[in-house]
Amino acid sequence: MPYPEMMVAPMRADMVRIGFQELRDAEQVQQAMDAMDGTVLVAVNSVCGCAAGIFRPAVAMALQADKHPDHMVTVFAGQDLDATAAARMHLIGYPPSSPSIALLKDGDVVFMLERFQIEGRSAPAIAGDLQAAFDEHC
């Protein structure tokens, strides 16, 4: 059962504020992914503690680097179920994970951080992983 919107709105806003396009349904995901070329950062947001304390801060830190993806989109797991399922269809070879973040280049996943690679680590460490992926692929 989804959390009340008033509770998750600030968590959604965290991603939009740093430049992500929020996608709320499957049609929006498909239209966005079809229209984007180059590199696309796909963030699967979540209400969990590791999303709040590690994931979202790490993504914001990583985007301070000189190199960054051409496009950034986000879906909210557990809230926008159809959008999340549609986004995960582009993350071929990876099981559902939230939070998670993937870098796609020309439609292929070239970098992925799943929940198990986020939990228990620091936001600066995750930001470093993302920045390294941006340096290599963007």
VEXZA-763626 format. One record per residue: residue number from 1; residue in one letter; x, y, z of N, C-alpha, C in turn. Coordinates in steps of 0.05 Angstrom, whole numbers, plus 5000, padded with zeros to 4 digits. Layout:
N
{nr:NUM | rest:a | n_u:X | n_v:Y | n_w:Z | ca_u:X | ca_v:Y | ca_w:Z | c_u:X | c_v:Y | c_w:Z}
...
END
This chain:
138
{nr:1 | rest:m | n_u:5017 | n_v:4976 | n_w:5000 | ca_u:5000 | ca_v:5000 | ca_w:5000 | c_u:5018 | c_v:5025 | c_w:5000}
{nr:2 | rest:p | n_u:5013 | n_v:5043 | n_w:4981 | ca_u:5030 | ca_v:5067 | ca_w:4980 | c_u:5027 | c_v:5085 | c_w:5005}
{nr:3 | rest:y | n_u:5048 | n_v:5099 | n_w:5011 | ca_u:5048 | ca_v:5118 | ca_w:5033 | c_u:5031 | c_v:5142 | c_w:5024}
{nr:4 | rest:p | n_u:5021 | n_v:5158 | n_w:5043 | ca_u:5006 | ca_v:5182 | ca_w:5036 | c_u:5024 | c_v:5201 | c_w:5020}
{nr:5 | rest:e | n_u:5013 | n_v:5214 | n_w:5000 | ca_u:5029 | ca_v:5231 | ca_w:4983 | c_u:5042 | c_v:5254 | c_w:4998}
{nr:6 | rest:m | n_u:5028 | n_v:5264 | n_w:5019 | ca_u:5041 | ca_v:5286 | ca_w:5034 | c_u:5066 | c_v:5277 | c_w:5048}
{nr:7 | rest:m | n_u:5068 | n_v:5252 | n_w:5053 | ca_u:5092 | ca_v:5241 | ca_w:5066 | c_u:5116 | c_v:5238 | c_w:5046}
{nr:8 | rest:v | n_u:5109 | n_v:5230 | n_w:5022 | ca_u:5131 | ca_v:5224 | ca_w:5003 | c_u:5137 | c_v:5249 | c_w:4985}
{nr:9 | rest:a | n_u:5120 | n_v:5269 | n_w:4985 | ca_u:5125 | ca_v:5293 | ca_w:4969 | c_u:5153 | c_v:5305 | c_w:4973}
{nr:10 | rest:p | n_u:5162 | n_v:5308 | n_w:4998 | ca_u:5189 | ca_v:5319 | ca_w:5001 | c_u:5211 | c_v:5301 | c_w:4990}
{nr:11 | rest:m | n_u:5207 | n_v:5275 | n_w:4990 | ca_u:5226 | ca_v:5256 | ca_w:4979 | c_u:5227 | c_v:5257 | c_w:4949}
{nr:12 | rest:r | n_u:5204 | n_v:5261 | n_w:4937 | ca_u:5202 | ca_v:5266 | ca_w:4908 | c_u:5217 | c_v:5292 | c_w:4901}
{nr:13 | rest:a | n_u:5211 | n_v:5313 | n_w:4917 | ca_u:5222 | ca_v:5339 | ca_w:4912 | c_u:5252 | c_v:5339 | c_w:4913}
{nr:14 | rest:d | n_u:5264 | n_v:5322 | n_w:4930 | ca_u:5293 | ca_v:5321 | ca_w:4933 | c_u:5305 | c_v:5315 | c_w:4905}
{nr:15 | rest:m | n_u:5294 | n_v:5297 | n_w:4890 | ca_u:5305 | ca_v:5289 | ca_w:4864 | c_u:5299 | c_v:5310 | c_w:4843}
{nr:16 | rest:v | n_u:5275 | n_v:5321 | n_w:4843 | ca_u:5268 | ca_v:5341 | ca_w:4823 | c_u:5286 | c_v:5366 | c_w:4827}
{nr:17 | rest:r | n_u:5290 | n_v:5373 | n_w:4852 | ca_u:5306 | ca_v:5397 | ca_w:4858 | c_u:5335 | c_v:5395 | c_w:4847}
{nr:18 | rest:i | n_u:5346 | n_v:5371 | n_w:4846 | ca_u:5373 | ca_v:5368 | ca_w:4835 | c_u:5374 | c_v:5362 | c_w:4805}
{nr:19 | rest:g | n_u:5350 | n_v:5364 | n_w:4792 | ca_u:5350 | ca_v:5363 | ca_w:4763 | c_u:5338 | c_v:5339 | c_w:4750}
{nr:20 | rest:f | n_u:5326 | n_v:5321 | n_w:4766 | ca_u:5314 | ca_v:5297 | ca_w:4754 | c_u:5286 | c_v:5303 | c_w:4744}
{nr:21 | rest:q | n_u:5278 | n_v:5290 | n_w:4723 | ca_u:5251 | ca_v:5291 | ca_w:4713 | c_u:5236 | c_v:5268 | c_w:4726}
{nr:22 | rest:e | n_u:5215 | n_v:5274 | n_w:4741 | ca_u:5200 | ca_v:5253 | ca_w:4754 | c_u:5179 | c_v:5242 | c_w:4735}
{nr:23 | rest:l | n_u:5179 | n_v:5215 | n_w:4734 | ca_u:5160 | ca_v:5201 | ca_w:4717 | c_u:5141 | c_v:5185 | c_w:4734}
{nr:24 | rest:r | n_u:5115 | n_v:5190 | n_w:4731 | ca_u:5095 | ca_v:5179 | ca_w:4750 | c_u:5079 | c_v:5156 | c_w:4739}
{nr:25 | rest:d | n_u:5080 | n_v:5151 | n_w:4713 | ca_u:5066 | ca_v:5128 | ca_w:4702 | c_u:5082 | c_v:5116 | c_w:4679}
{nr:26 | rest:a | n_u:5073 | n_v:5092 | n_w:4670 | ca_u:5087 | ca_v:5077 | ca_w:4650 | c_u:5089 | c_v:5092 | c_w:4624}
{nr:27 | rest:e | n_u:5069 | n_v:5106 | n_w:4616 | ca_u:5069 | ca_v:5121 | ca_w:4591 | c_u:5090 | c_v:5143 | c_w:4592}
{nr:28 | rest:q | n_u:5093 | n_v:5157 | n_w:4614 | ca_u:5113 | ca_v:5177 | ca_w:4617 | c_u:5141 | c_v:5165 | c_w:4615}
{nr:29 | rest:v | n_u:5145 | n_v:5142 | n_w:4627 | ca_u:5171 | ca_v:5129 | ca_w:4626 | c_u:5177 | c_v:5122 | c_w:4597}
{nr:30 | rest:q | n_u:5158 | n_v:5109 | n_w:4583 | ca_u:5164 | ca_v:5101 | ca_w:4555 | c_u:5169 | c_v:5125 | c_w:4537}
{nr:31 | rest:q | n_u:5153 | n_v:5146 | n_w:4540 | ca_u:5158 | ca_v:5170 | ca_w:4523 | c_u:5185 | c_v:5182 | c_w:4529}
{nr:32 | rest:a | n_u:5192 | n_v:5184 | n_w:4554 | ca_u:5218 | ca_v:5196 | ca_w:4561 | c_u:5241 | c_v:5179 | c_w:4551}
{nr:33 | rest:m | n_u:5240 | n_v:5153 | n_w:4556 | ca_u:5262 | ca_v:5136 | ca_w:4548 | c_u:5265 | c_v:5135 | c_w:4517}
{nr:34 | rest:d | n_u:5242 | n_v:5136 | n_w:4503 | ca_u:5243 | ca_v:5136 | ca_w:4474 | c_u:5255 | c_v:5162 | c_w:4463}
{nr:35 | rest:a | n_u:5252 | n_v:5184 | n_w:4477 | ca_u:5261 | ca_v:5210 | ca_w:4467 | c_u:5290 | c_v:5216 | c_w:4475}
{nr:36 | rest:m | n_u:5301 | n_v:5200 | n_w:4492 | ca_u:5328 | ca_v:5207 | ca_w:4503 | c_u:5349 | c_v:5191 | c_w:4489}
{nr:37 | rest:d | n_u:5370 | n_v:5205 | n_w:4481 | ca_u:5394 | ca_v:5191 | ca_w:4470 | c_u:5417 | c_v:5198 | c_w:4488}
{nr:38 | rest:g | n_u:5440 | n_v:5186 | n_w:4483 | ca_u:5464 | ca_v:5192 | ca_w:4499 | c_u:5462 | c_v:5177 | c_w:4526}
{nr:39 | rest:t | n_u:5469 | n_v:5191 | n_w:4547 | ca_u:5469 | ca_v:5178 | ca_w:4573 | c_u:5444 | c_v:5187 | c_w:4589}
{nr:40 | rest:v | n_u:5433 | n_v:5167 | n_w:4603 | ca_u:5409 | ca_v:5172 | ca_w:4620 | c_u:5414 | c_v:5160 | c_w:4647}
{nr:41 | rest:l | n_u:5411 | n_v:5176 | n_w:4668 | ca_u:5413 | ca_v:5166 | ca_w:4695 | c_u:5384 | c_v:5160 | c_w:4705}
{nr:42 | rest:v | n_u:5379 | n_v:5135 | n_w:4713 | ca_u:5353 | ca_v:5127 | ca_w:4722 | c_u:5355 | c_v:5121 | c_w:4752}
{nr:43 | rest:a | n_u:5341 | n_v:5137 | n_w:4768 | ca_u:5341 | ca_v:5134 | ca_w:4796 | c_u:5315 | c_v:5123 | c_w:4806}
{nr:44 | rest:v | n_u:5316 | n_v:5100 | n_w:4820 | ca_u:5292 | ca_v:5088 | ca_w:4832 | c_u:5292 | c_v:5097 | c_w:4861}
{nr:45 | rest:n | n_u:5275 | n_v:5116 | n_w:4867 | ca_u:5273 | ca_v:5129 | ca_w:4893 | c_u:5258 | c_v:5110 | c_w:4912}
{nr:46 | rest:s | n_u:5260 | n_v:5115 | n_w:4938 | ca_u:5247 | ca_v:5098 | ca_w:4958 | c_u:5243 | c_v:5114 | c_w:4984}
{nr:47 | rest:v | n_u:5225 | n_v:5104 | n_w:5001 | ca_u:5221 | ca_v:5116 | ca_w:5027 | c_u:5240 | c_v:5106 | c_w:5049}
{nr:48 | rest:c | n_u:5256 | n_v:5086 | n_w:5043 | ca_u:5272 | ca_v:5073 | ca_w:5063 | c_u:5294 | c_v:5092 | c_w:5074}
{nr:49 | rest:g | n_u:5304 | n_v:5085 | n_w:5097 | ca_u:5325 | ca_v:5102 | ca_w:5110 | c_u:5350 | c_v:5104 | c_w:5093}
{nr:50 | rest:c | n_u:5358 | n_v:5084 | n_w:5079 | ca_u:5383 | ca_v:5086 | ca_w:5063 | c_u:5379 | c_v:5104 | c_w:5039}
{nr:51 | rest:a | n_u:5354 | n_v:5108 | n_w:5030 | ca_u:5349 | ca_v:5127 | ca_w:5009 | c_u:5352 | c_v:5155 | c_w:5019}
{nr:52 | rest:a | n_u:5341 | n_v:5160 | n_w:5043 | ca_u:5342 | ca_v:5187 | ca_w:5055 | c_u:5370 | c_v:5194 | c_w:5064}
{nr:53 | rest:g | n_u:5384 | n_v:5176 | n_w:5077 | ca_u:5410 | ca_v:5182 | ca_w:5090 | c_u:5434 | c_v:5178 | c_w:5072}
{nr:54 | rest:i | n_u:5431 | n_v:5162 | n_w:5051 | ca_u:5454 | ca_v:5155 | ca_w:5034 | c_u:5448 | c_v:5161 | c_w:5005}
{nr:55 | rest:f | n_u:5428 | n_v:5149 | n_w:4994 | ca_u:5422 | ca_v:5150 | ca_w:4965 | c_u:5418 | c_v:5178 | c_w:4954}
{nr:56 | rest:r | n_u:5398 | n_v:5192 | n_w:4964 | ca_u:5392 | ca_v:5218 | ca_w:4953 | c_u:5415 | c_v:5238 | c_w:4958}
{nr:57 | rest:p | n_u:5427 | n_v:5239 | n_w:4982 | ca_u:5450 | ca_v:5257 | ca_w:4986 | c_u:5473 | c_v:5250 | c_w:4967}
{nr:58 | rest:a | n_u:5478 | n_v:5224 | n_w:4963 | ca_u:5500 | ca_v:5215 | ca_w:4946 | c_u:5496 | c_v:5224 | c_w:4917}
{nr:59 | rest:v | n_u:5471 | n_v:5222 | n_w:4907 | ca_u:5465 | ca_v:5230 | ca_w:4880 | c_u:5470 | c_v:5260 | c_w:4877}
{nr:60 | rest:a | n_u:5460 | n_v:5275 | n_w:4897 | ca_u:5464 | ca_v:5304 | ca_w:4896 | c_u:5494 | c_v:5311 | c_w:4896}
{nr:61 | rest:m | n_u:5510 | n_v:5298 | n_w:4912 | ca_u:5539 | ca_v:5303 | ca_w:4912 | c_u:5552 | c_v:5296 | c_w:4886}
{nr:62 | rest:a | n_u:5544 | n_v:5274 | n_w:4874 | ca_u:5556 | ca_v:5265 | ca_w:4849 | c_u:5551 | c_v:5284 | c_w:4826}
{nr:63 | rest:l | n_u:5528 | n_v:5297 | n_w:4827 | ca_u:5521 | ca_v:5316 | ca_w:4806 | c_u:5535 | c_v:5342 | c_w:4808}
{nr:64 | rest:q | n_u:5552 | n_v:5346 | n_w:4828 | ca_u:5569 | ca_v:5370 | ca_w:4830 | c_u:5594 | c_v:5367 | c_w:4813}
{nr:65 | rest:a | n_u:5599 | n_v:5343 | n_w:4803 | ca_u:5623 | ca_v:5338 | ca_w:4786 | c_u:5620 | c_v:5352 | c_w:4759}
{nr:66 | rest:d | n_u:5642 | n_v:5354 | n_w:4745 | ca_u:5642 | ca_v:5367 | ca_w:4719 | c_u:5627 | c_v:5351 | c_w:4698}
{nr:67 | rest:k | n_u:5630 | n_v:5325 | n_w:4699 | ca_u:5615 | ca_v:5308 | ca_w:4680 | c_u:5590 | c_v:5297 | c_w:4693}
{nr:68 | rest:h | n_u:5569 | n_v:5296 | n_w:4677 | ca_u:5544 | ca_v:5285 | ca_w:4687 | c_u:5528 | c_v:5275 | c_w:4663}
{nr:69 | rest:p | n_u:5507 | n_v:5259 | n_w:4667 | ca_u:5492 | ca_v:5248 | ca_w:4645 | c_u:5477 | c_v:5269 | c_w:4629}
{nr:70 | rest:d | n_u:5470 | n_v:5262 | n_w:4605 | ca_u:5454 | ca_v:5279 | ca_w:4588 | c_u:5426 | c_v:5283 | c_w:4598}
{nr:71 | rest:h | n_u:5415 | n_v:5262 | n_w:4610 | ca_u:5387 | ca_v:5263 | ca_w:4620 | c_u:5386 | c_v:5249 | c_w:4647}
{nr:72 | rest:m | n_u:5367 | n_v:5256 | n_w:4663 | ca_u:5363 | ca_v:5244 | ca_w:4689 | c_u:5333 | c_v:5241 | c_w:4695}
{nr:73 | rest:v | n_u:5325 | n_v:5216 | n_w:4700 | ca_u:5297 | ca_v:5211 | ca_w:4706 | c_u:5295 | c_v:5195 | c_w:4733}
{nr:74 | rest:t | n_u:5272 | n_v:5198 | n_w:4746 | ca_u:5268 | ca_v:5184 | ca_w:4771 | c_u:5239 | c_v:5173 | c_w:4772}
{nr:75 | rest:v | n_u:5237 | n_v:5150 | n_w:4784 | ca_u:5211 | ca_v:5137 | ca_w:4791 | c_u:5212 | c_v:5131 | c_w:4821}
{nr:76 | rest:f | n_u:5188 | n_v:5128 | n_w:4832 | ca_u:5186 | ca_v:5123 | ca_w:4861 | c_u:5175 | c_v:5095 | c_w:4866}
{nr:77 | rest:a | n_u:5193 | n_v:5077 | n_w:4875 | ca_u:5184 | ca_v:5050 | ca_w:4881 | c_u:5164 | c_v:5050 | c_w:4904}
{nr:78 | rest:g | n_u:5145 | n_v:5033 | n_w:4902 | ca_u:5125 | ca_v:5030 | ca_w:4923 | c_u:5103 | c_v:5051 | c_w:4922}
{nr:79 | rest:q | n_u:5107 | n_v:5071 | n_w:4905 | ca_u:5087 | ca_v:5093 | ca_w:4902 | c_u:5075 | c_v:5092 | c_w:4874}
{nr:80 | rest:d | n_u:5092 | n_v:5095 | n_w:4854 | ca_u:5084 | ca_v:5096 | ca_w:4826 | c_u:5092 | c_v:5069 | c_w:4814}
{nr:81 | rest:l | n_u:5075 | n_v:5049 | n_w:4819 | ca_u:5081 | ca_v:5022 | ca_w:4813 | c_u:5085 | c_v:5017 | c_w:4783}
{nr:82 | rest:d | n_u:5067 | n_v:5028 | n_w:4766 | ca_u:5070 | ca_v:5023 | ca_w:4737 | c_u:5094 | c_v:5037 | c_w:4726}
{nr:83 | rest:a | n_u:5100 | n_v:5061 | n_w:4735 | ca_u:5124 | ca_v:5075 | ca_w:4726 | c_u:5149 | c_v:5060 | c_w:4734}
{nr:84 | rest:t | n_u:5150 | n_v:5050 | n_w:4758 | ca_u:5173 | ca_v:5036 | ca_w:4768 | c_u:5177 | c_v:5010 | c_w:4752}
{nr:85 | rest:a | n_u:5156 | n_v:4996 | n_w:4747 | ca_u:5158 | ca_v:4971 | ca_w:4731 | c_u:5167 | c_v:4978 | c_w:4702}
{nr:86 | rest:a | n_u:5158 | n_v:4999 | n_w:4691 | ca_u:5166 | ca_v:5007 | ca_w:4664 | c_u:5196 | c_v:5015 | c_w:4663}
{nr:87 | rest:a | n_u:5204 | n_v:5029 | n_w:4683 | ca_u:5233 | ca_v:5037 | ca_w:4685 | c_u:5250 | c_v:5012 | c_w:4688}
{nr:88 | rest:r | n_u:5242 | n_v:4994 | n_w:4704 | ca_u:5258 | ca_v:4969 | ca_w:4709 | c_u:5260 | c_v:4952 | c_w:4684}
{nr:89 | rest:m | n_u:5241 | n_v:4955 | n_w:4665 | ca_u:5244 | ca_v:4940 | ca_w:4640 | c_u:5268 | c_v:4949 | c_w:4624}
{nr:90 | rest:h | n_u:5278 | n_v:4973 | n_w:4630 | ca_u:5303 | ca_v:4983 | ca_w:4616 | c_u:5328 | c_v:4975 | c_w:4631}
{nr:91 | rest:l | n_u:5325 | n_v:4963 | n_w:4654 | ca_u:5348 | ca_v:4954 | ca_w:4670 | c_u:5352 | c_v:4924 | c_w:4667}
{nr:92 | rest:i | n_u:5356 | n_v:4916 | n_w:4643 | ca_u:5358 | ca_v:4888 | ca_w:4636 | c_u:5382 | c_v:4875 | c_w:4650}
{nr:93 | rest:g | n_u:5376 | n_v:4852 | n_w:4663 | ca_u:5397 | ca_v:4837 | ca_w:4676 | c_u:5399 | c_v:4843 | c_w:4706}
{nr:94 | rest:y | n_u:5382 | n_v:4861 | n_w:4716 | ca_u:5383 | ca_v:4868 | ca_w:4744 | c_u:5356 | c_v:4864 | c_w:4757}
{nr:95 | rest:p | n_u:5356 | n_v:4851 | n_w:4780 | ca_u:5330 | ca_v:4847 | ca_w:4794 | c_u:5319 | c_v:4873 | c_w:4805}
{nr:96 | rest:p | n_u:5293 | n_v:4875 | n_w:4811 | ca_u:5282 | ca_v:4899 | ca_w:4824 | c_u:5297 | c_v:4905 | c_w:4850}
{nr:97 | rest:s | n_u:5304 | n_v:4931 | n_w:4853 | ca_u:5319 | ca_v:4940 | ca_w:4876 | c_u:5312 | c_v:4969 | c_w:4881}
{nr:98 | rest:s | n_u:5307 | n_v:4975 | n_w:4906 | ca_u:5302 | ca_v:5004 | ca_w:4912 | c_u:5312 | c_v:5010 | c_w:4940}
{nr:99 | rest:p | n_u:5327 | n_v:5031 | n_w:4942 | ca_u:5334 | ca_v:5049 | ca_w:4920 | c_u:5355 | c_v:5035 | c_w:4902}
{nr:100 | rest:s | n_u:5357 | n_v:5046 | n_w:4878 | ca_u:5378 | ca_v:5038 | ca_w:4859 | c_u:5382 | c_v:5060 | c_w:4839}
{nr:101 | rest:i | n_u:5404 | n_v:5058 | n_w:4826 | ca_u:5410 | ca_v:5079 | ca_w:4805 | c_u:5426 | c_v:5066 | c_w:4783}
{nr:102 | rest:a | n_u:5418 | n_v:5072 | n_w:4758 | ca_u:5431 | ca_v:5060 | ca_w:4735 | c_u:5438 | c_v:5082 | c_w:4715}
{nr:103 | rest:l | n_u:5461 | n_v:5078 | n_w:4703 | ca_u:5469 | ca_v:5096 | ca_w:4681 | c_u:5467 | c_v:5080 | c_w:4655}
{nr:104 | rest:l | n_u:5450 | n_v:5090 | n_w:4637 | ca_u:5447 | ca_v:5078 | ca_w:4611 | c_u:5461 | c_v:5095 | c_w:4590}
{nr:105 | rest:k | n_u:5473 | n_v:5081 | n_w:4571 | ca_u:5486 | ca_v:5095 | ca_w:4549 | c_u:5475 | c_v:5083 | c_w:4523}
{nr:106 | rest:d | n_u:5462 | n_v:5099 | n_w:4507 | ca_u:5449 | ca_v:5090 | ca_w:4483 | c_u:5431 | c_v:5066 | c_w:4488}
{nr:107 | rest:g | n_u:5417 | n_v:5067 | n_w:4511 | ca_u:5397 | ca_v:5047 | ca_w:4518 | c_u:5407 | c_v:5023 | c_w:4534}
{nr:108 | rest:d | n_u:5433 | n_v:5020 | n_w:4537 | ca_u:5445 | ca_v:4997 | ca_w:4551 | c_u:5455 | c_v:5006 | c_w:4579}
{nr:109 | rest:v | n_u:5450 | n_v:4988 | n_w:4599 | ca_u:5461 | ca_v:4994 | ca_w:4625 | c_u:5491 | c_v:4991 | c_w:4625}
{nr:110 | rest:v | n_u:5505 | n_v:5012 | n_w:4632 | ca_u:5534 | ca_v:5012 | ca_w:4634 | c_u:5544 | c_v:5013 | c_w:4662}
{nr:111 | rest:f | n_u:5526 | n_v:5021 | n_w:4681 | ca_u:5533 | ca_v:5022 | ca_w:4709 | c_u:5508 | c_v:5020 | c_w:4725}
{nr:112 | rest:m | n_u:5510 | n_v:5005 | n_w:4748 | ca_u:5486 | ca_v:5000 | ca_w:4764 | c_u:5495 | c_v:4998 | c_w:4793}
{nr:113 | rest:l | n_u:5480 | n_v:5012 | n_w:4810 | ca_u:5483 | ca_v:5009 | ca_w:4839 | c_u:5456 | c_v:5000 | c_w:4850}
{nr:114 | rest:e | n_u:5457 | n_v:4976 | n_w:4862 | ca_u:5433 | ca_v:4964 | ca_w:4874 | c_u:5433 | c_v:4970 | c_w:4904}
{nr:115 | rest:r | n_u:5410 | n_v:4965 | n_w:4916 | ca_u:5407 | ca_v:4971 | ca_w:4945 | c_u:5429 | c_v:4958 | c_w:4961}
{nr:116 | rest:f | n_u:5437 | n_v:4933 | n_w:4956 | ca_u:5457 | ca_v:4920 | ca_w:4972 | c_u:5484 | c_v:4934 | c_w:4969}
{nr:117 | rest:q | n_u:5488 | n_v:4950 | n_w:4948 | ca_u:5513 | ca_v:4964 | ca_w:4944 | c_u:5512 | c_v:4993 | c_w:4956}
{nr:118 | rest:i | n_u:5488 | n_v:5000 | n_w:4965 | ca_u:5483 | ca_v:5026 | ca_w:4977 | c_u:5482 | c_v:5024 | c_w:5007}
{nr:119 | rest:e | n_u:5467 | n_v:5005 | n_w:5018 | ca_u:5464 | ca_v:5002 | ca_w:5047 | c_u:5491 | c_v:4999 | c_w:5061}
{nr:120 | rest:g | n_u:5493 | n_v:5013 | n_w:5083 | ca_u:5516 | ca_v:5010 | ca_w:5100 | c_u:5541 | c_v:5025 | c_w:5090}
{nr:121 | rest:r | n_u:5539 | n_v:5040 | n_w:5069 | ca_u:5561 | ca_v:5056 | ca_w:5058 | c_u:5555 | c_v:5085 | c_w:5063}
{nr:122 | rest:s | n_u:5575 | n_v:5102 | n_w:5059 | ca_u:5571 | ca_v:5131 | ca_w:5063 | c_u:5562 | c_v:5144 | c_w:5037}
{nr:123 | rest:a | n_u:5548 | n_v:5166 | n_w:5040 | ca_u:5540 | ca_v:5181 | ca_w:5016 | c_u:5564 | c_v:5190 | c_w:4999}
{nr:124 | rest:p | n_u:5586 | n_v:5200 | n_w:5012 | ca_u:5610 | ca_v:5207 | ca_w:4995 | c_u:5621 | c_v:5183 | c_w:4980}
{nr:125 | rest:a | n_u:5620 | n_v:5159 | n_w:4991 | ca_u:5631 | ca_v:5136 | ca_w:4977 | c_u:5613 | c_v:5129 | c_w:4953}
{nr:126 | rest:i | n_u:5587 | n_v:5130 | n_w:4956 | ca_u:5569 | ca_v:5126 | ca_w:4934 | c_u:5572 | c_v:5147 | c_w:4913}
{nr:127 | rest:a | n_u:5575 | n_v:5172 | n_w:4921 | ca_u:5579 | ca_v:5195 | ca_w:4903 | c_u:5604 | c_v:5190 | c_w:4886}
{nr:128 | rest:g | n_u:5625 | n_v:5180 | n_w:4899 | ca_u:5650 | ca_v:5173 | ca_w:4885 | c_u:5646 | c_v:5152 | c_w:4864}
{nr:129 | rest:d | n_u:5630 | n_v:5132 | n_w:4870 | ca_u:5624 | ca_v:5111 | ca_w:4850 | c_u:5609 | c_v:5123 | c_w:4826}
{nr:130 | rest:l | n_u:5590 | n_v:5140 | n_w:4832 | ca_u:5575 | ca_v:5153 | ca_w:4810 | c_u:5592 | c_v:5171 | c_w:4794}
{nr:131 | rest:q | n_u:5609 | n_v:5187 | n_w:4807 | ca_u:5627 | ca_v:5205 | ca_w:4792 | c_u:5646 | c_v:5189 | c_w:4774}
{nr:132 | rest:a | n_u:5656 | n_v:5167 | n_w:4784 | ca_u:5674 | ca_v:5150 | ca_w:4767 | c_u:5659 | c_v:5140 | c_w:4743}
{nr:133 | rest:a | n_u:5634 | n_v:5132 | n_w:4746 | ca_u:5617 | ca_v:5123 | ca_w:4724 | c_u:5612 | c_v:5146 | c_w:4704}
{nr:134 | rest:f | n_u:5607 | n_v:5170 | n_w:4714 | ca_u:5603 | ca_v:5193 | ca_w:4697 | c_u:5628 | c_v:5199 | c_w:4681}
{nr:135 | rest:d | n_u:5651 | n_v:5198 | n_w:4695 | ca_u:5677 | ca_v:5203 | ca_w:4681 | c_u:5682 | c_v:5183 | c_w:4659}
{nr:136 | rest:e | n_u:5675 | n_v:5158 | n_w:4663 | ca_u:5679 | ca_v:5138 | ca_w:4643 | c_u:5660 | c_v:5138 | c_w:4620}
{nr:137 | rest:h | n_u:5634 | n_v:5144 | n_w:4626 | ca_u:5613 | ca_v:5140 | ca_w:4606 | c_u:5600 | c_v:5166 | c_w:4595}
{nr:138 | rest:c | n_u:5604 | n_v:5188 | n_w:4608 | ca_u:5590 | ca_v:5213 | ca_w:4600 | c_u:5608 | c_v:5231 | c_w:4584}
END
